[in-house]
Amino acid sequence: MNHGLTRENFNSIPDGGMAPRHVKELIIQNHLGDFTPRLNTSSYVNVVSEKEEREVALLGGEVNLADASVYPASVELHDTVVNMLAKLWHAPPPSDGEKNYCGAGTVGSTEACLLAGLAHKFRWRKWYKKQHNLTDEEVNGIRPNLVISTCYQAAWEKMFRYFDVDAKFAYPDILENKMAVGADDLVAQVDEKTMAVVCILGNHYNGVYDPVWDVDTKLKALNAEKGWQVGIHLDAASGGFVAPFQGLSGEEGPPPFDFRLDS
């Protein structure tokens, strides 16, 4: 029986157990090979947390939120957080008399991007089917595309690779726009098979915002001209909890960037 702390000894489940403190030490030593979290500004994770935050996070490890019948209080807390965020980002209130906004908590920004991408894909597919009088089988065989800056986060690679979506890239002007992509460059890539335009609210190279407010104006004009319904997905993994609070202390904040925009 071998309990050495080398990786070679753990390519399969060990023959016997280990003391908890030894397992913890093994994980700590392994973690030393990672990049220093506080020096990593591009992975969309918290690098500083309060003691109470860590304690509350541990509570979630024993709750299966998918089973609403067993954890109704946790589900209600989830819905309350969704409502808070919906109001923070000026989402239109529920129109069906429900008290809760439409939304779902996700494990992280990757899951959020993929779920949003699927929503855009199904919405586009329904529109394209009606537009061309296609059957379900016919429209299911057509690949839509997604217009996005080359400064995108890695989550979108999964959308392109696994969800049958083509990428159409717009390239930022590093000198003029500080790595934000121009609205004209994004909208120029849009065609009938475009299911959405992604604007990045804080790319992970330098944190700059794509001009989603200008994209909205130009996209509305293009949709009106062509009879399309292309919308915007705002990837706010970095700036979603920053932009709403900019300008509150008297400094100049960003123009409307959220659900106040029609697209």
C-alpha positions as CSV (number, residue, x, y, z in Angstrom):
1,M,0.0,0.0,0.0
2,N,1.5,3.3,-1.1
3,H,0.4,6.7,0.2
4,G,3.2,8.8,-1.2
5,L,2.3,12.4,-2.2
6,T,3.5,12.0,-5.8
7,R,1.1,12.2,-8.7
8,E,2.2,8.8,-10.0
9,N,0.7,7.1,-6.9
10,F,-2.8,8.5,-7.6
11,N,-3.5,7.5,-11.2
12,S,-6.2,5.2,-9.7
13,I,-8.2,5.1,-6.5
14,P,-5.8,4.1,-3.6
15,D,-6.1,0.7,-2.0
16,G,-6.8,2.3,1.4
17,G,-7.9,5.6,2.8
18,M,-5.8,8.5,4.2
19,A,-6.2,10.7,7.1
20,P,-8.1,13.9,6.3
21,R,-5.2,16.1,7.2
22,H,-3.0,14.2,4.8
23,V,-5.5,14.6,1.9
24,K,-5.7,18.3,2.6
25,E,-1.9,18.6,2.6
26,L,-1.8,16.7,-0.7
27,I,-4.2,19.2,-2.3
28,I,-2.4,22.2,-0.9
29,Q,0.9,21.0,-2.3
30,N,-0.7,20.3,-5.7
31,H,-2.2,23.8,-5.6
32,L,1.2,25.4,-5.2
33,G,1.8,24.6,-8.9
34,D,-1.0,26.9,-9.9
35,F,-0.7,30.5,-10.9
36,T,-1.0,32.9,-7.9
37,P,-4.7,33.8,-7.9
38,R,-4.3,37.4,-6.8
39,L,-2.1,38.0,-9.8
40,N,-4.6,36.5,-12.3
41,T,-7.0,39.1,-13.5
42,S,-8.4,37.2,-16.4
43,S,-10.2,34.1,-15.0
44,Y,-13.4,35.6,-13.7
45,V,-13.0,34.3,-10.2
46,N,-12.9,36.0,-6.8
47,V,-9.4,36.2,-5.4
48,V,-10.3,37.7,-2.0
49,S,-13.3,36.6,0.1
50,E,-14.7,37.1,3.6
51,K,-14.7,34.3,6.1
52,E,-18.5,34.3,6.1
53,E,-18.5,34.0,2.3
54,R,-16.4,30.8,2.5
55,E,-18.6,29.4,5.2
56,V,-21.8,30.1,3.2
57,A,-20.2,28.5,0.1
58,L,-19.7,25.3,2.1
59,L,-23.4,25.1,2.8
60,G,-24.1,24.8,-0.9
61,G,-22.1,21.6,-1.1
62,E,-24.9,19.8,0.7
63,V,-27.8,21.2,-1.3
64,N,-29.1,19.8,-4.6
65,L,-30.8,22.9,-6.0
66,A,-32.3,20.8,-8.8
67,D,-34.7,19.1,-6.4
68,A,-37.0,22.0,-5.6
69,S,-39.4,19.7,-3.6
70,V,-36.7,19.0,-1.0
71,Y,-35.0,22.4,-0.9
72,P,-37.8,24.9,-1.4
73,A,-36.2,27.6,0.8
74,S,-32.9,27.3,-1.2
75,V,-34.9,27.6,-4.5
76,E,-36.7,30.7,-3.1
77,L,-33.3,32.2,-2.2
78,H,-32.1,31.5,-5.7
79,D,-35.1,33.2,-7.2
80,T,-34.6,36.2,-4.9
81,V,-31.0,36.6,-6.2
82,V,-32.2,36.3,-9.8
83,N,-34.7,39.1,-9.1
84,M,-32.0,41.3,-7.6
85,L,-29.8,40.9,-10.7
86,A,-32.7,41.4,-13.1
87,K,-33.5,44.7,-11.5
88,L,-29.8,45.7,-11.3
89,W,-29.6,45.2,-15.1
90,H,-33.0,46.8,-15.8
91,A,-34.7,43.7,-17.1
92,P,-38.4,44.2,-18.0
93,P,-40.7,43.0,-15.2
94,P,-42.5,39.7,-15.7
95,S,-45.6,40.2,-17.9
96,D,-47.4,37.0,-16.9
97,G,-48.2,38.1,-13.3
98,E,-45.4,36.1,-11.8
99,K,-43.4,37.5,-9.0
100,N,-40.1,36.2,-10.2
101,Y,-38.1,37.2,-13.2
102,C,-36.9,34.6,-15.8
103,G,-33.4,33.5,-15.0
104,A,-31.2,30.8,-13.6
105,G,-28.1,30.6,-11.5
106,T,-25.1,28.9,-13.1
107,V,-21.9,27.4,-12.0
108,G,-20.0,30.2,-13.8
109,S,-19.8,32.4,-16.8
110,T,-19.1,29.5,-19.1
111,E,-22.4,27.8,-18.3
112,A,-24.1,31.2,-18.6
113,C,-22.7,31.8,-22.0
114,L,-23.6,28.4,-23.3
115,L,-27.2,28.6,-22.0
116,A,-27.6,32.0,-23.5
117,G,-26.1,30.8,-26.7
118,L,-28.7,27.9,-26.9
119,A,-31.5,30.4,-26.2
120,H,-30.3,32.6,-29.1
121,K,-30.0,29.5,-31.3
122,F,-33.5,28.2,-30.6
123,R,-34.9,31.6,-31.1
124,W,-33.1,32.0,-34.4
125,R,-34.1,28.5,-35.6
126,K,-37.8,29.3,-34.9
127,W,-37.5,32.5,-36.9
128,Y,-35.5,31.0,-39.8
129,K,-37.9,28.1,-40.1
130,K,-40.9,30.4,-40.5
131,Q,-39.0,32.8,-42.8
132,H,-38.2,30.0,-45.3
133,N,-41.1,27.7,-44.7
134,L,-38.9,24.8,-43.6
135,T,-39.6,21.7,-41.7
136,D,-38.0,21.0,-38.3
137,E,-35.6,18.5,-39.9
138,E,-34.6,21.0,-42.6
139,V,-33.9,23.9,-40.2
140,N,-32.1,21.6,-37.8
141,G,-29.5,20.9,-40.5
142,I,-28.6,24.6,-40.9
143,R,-25.8,26.0,-38.9
144,P,-26.3,29.6,-37.5
145,N,-23.4,31.9,-36.8
146,L,-22.4,34.1,-33.9
147,V,-20.6,37.4,-34.4
148,I,-18.0,38.2,-31.7
149,S,-14.7,40.0,-31.1
150,T,-11.5,38.0,-31.2
151,C,-11.0,39.1,-27.5
152,Y,-13.7,36.5,-26.5
153,Q,-13.3,34.3,-23.5
154,A,-12.7,30.5,-23.9
155,A,-16.3,29.6,-23.1
156,W,-17.3,30.5,-26.6
157,E,-14.9,27.9,-28.1
158,K,-17.2,25.3,-26.6
159,M,-20.3,26.9,-28.3
160,F,-18.5,26.8,-31.6
161,R,-17.1,23.3,-31.2
162,Y,-20.0,21.4,-29.6
163,F,-23.2,23.3,-30.5
164,D,-23.0,23.5,-34.3
165,V,-22.5,27.2,-34.4
166,D,-20.1,29.0,-36.7
167,A,-17.9,31.9,-35.5
168,K,-17.7,35.2,-37.4
169,F,-15.0,37.3,-35.9
170,A,-14.5,41.1,-35.7
171,Y,-11.0,42.3,-35.0
172,P,-10.4,45.1,-32.5
173,D,-8.3,48.2,-33.3
174,I,-5.6,48.0,-30.6
175,L,-4.4,51.6,-31.2
176,E,-7.7,53.5,-31.7
177,N,-10.2,51.6,-29.6
178,K,-7.9,50.2,-26.8
179,M,-8.8,46.6,-27.9
180,A,-12.5,47.2,-27.9
181,V,-14.1,46.1,-31.2
182,G,-15.9,48.8,-33.2
183,A,-19.7,48.7,-33.7
184,D,-19.3,48.9,-37.5
185,D,-16.9,46.0,-37.5
186,L,-19.3,43.8,-35.5
187,V,-22.5,44.7,-37.4
188,A,-20.7,44.3,-40.8
189,Q,-20.4,40.6,-40.0
190,V,-24.1,40.1,-39.5
191,D,-26.1,38.1,-42.1
192,E,-29.4,36.1,-42.2
193,K,-27.9,33.2,-40.3
194,T,-26.6,35.3,-37.5
195,M,-28.3,34.3,-34.3
196,A,-26.7,37.0,-32.1
197,V,-24.0,39.6,-31.8
198,V,-21.8,39.2,-28.7
199,C,-20.5,42.4,-27.0
200,I,-18.0,42.0,-24.2
201,L,-18.4,44.1,-21.2
202,G,-14.8,44.0,-20.1
203,N,-12.5,41.7,-22.1
204,H,-9.9,39.8,-20.1
205,Y,-7.0,41.4,-21.8
206,N,-7.4,44.9,-20.5
207,G,-11.0,45.2,-19.2
208,V,-12.3,47.6,-21.9
209,Y,-16.0,47.6,-22.9
210,D,-17.2,46.9,-26.4
211,P,-19.6,49.7,-27.4
212,V,-22.8,47.7,-27.0
213,W,-24.9,50.9,-27.0
214,D,-23.6,51.8,-30.5
215,V,-24.1,48.2,-31.7
216,D,-27.7,48.3,-30.5
217,T,-28.4,51.4,-32.6
218,K,-26.8,50.0,-35.8
219,L,-28.3,46.5,-35.3
220,K,-31.8,47.9,-34.9
221,A,-31.4,49.8,-38.2
222,L,-30.1,46.7,-40.0
223,N,-32.9,44.5,-38.6
224,A,-35.5,47.1,-39.8
225,E,-33.9,47.2,-43.2
226,K,-33.6,43.4,-43.7
227,G,-36.5,42.1,-41.7
228,W,-34.2,40.2,-39.4
229,Q,-34.4,39.8,-35.6
230,V,-30.7,39.6,-34.6
231,G,-30.2,40.4,-31.0
232,I,-27.3,41.1,-28.7
233,H,-25.8,38.9,-26.0
234,L,-23.8,40.9,-23.5
235,D,-20.9,38.9,-22.1
236,A,-20.7,40.6,-18.7
237,A,-18.6,38.0,-16.9
238,S,-16.0,40.7,-16.1
239,G,-18.0,44.0,-16.0
240,G,-21.5,42.9,-15.0
241,F,-20.9,43.8,-11.4
242,V,-18.7,46.8,-12.1
243,A,-20.5,48.8,-14.8
244,P,-23.8,49.3,-12.8
245,F,-21.9,51.1,-10.1
246,Q,-19.7,53.3,-12.3
247,G,-20.9,56.9,-12.1
248,L,-22.6,56.7,-8.7
249,S,-19.8,58.8,-7.1
250,G,-20.0,61.6,-9.6
251,E,-17.6,60.3,-12.2
252,E,-18.7,59.6,-15.7
253,G,-20.3,56.1,-16.1
254,P,-20.9,54.1,-19.2
255,P,-24.0,54.7,-21.4
256,P,-26.9,52.2,-21.1
257,F,-25.5,48.8,-21.7
258,D,-28.1,46.3,-20.3
259,F,-31.8,45.5,-20.8
260,R,-32.5,49.2,-21.4
261,L,-31.2,48.6,-24.9
262,D,-33.8,47.2,-27.3
263,S,-31.6,44.5,-28.8
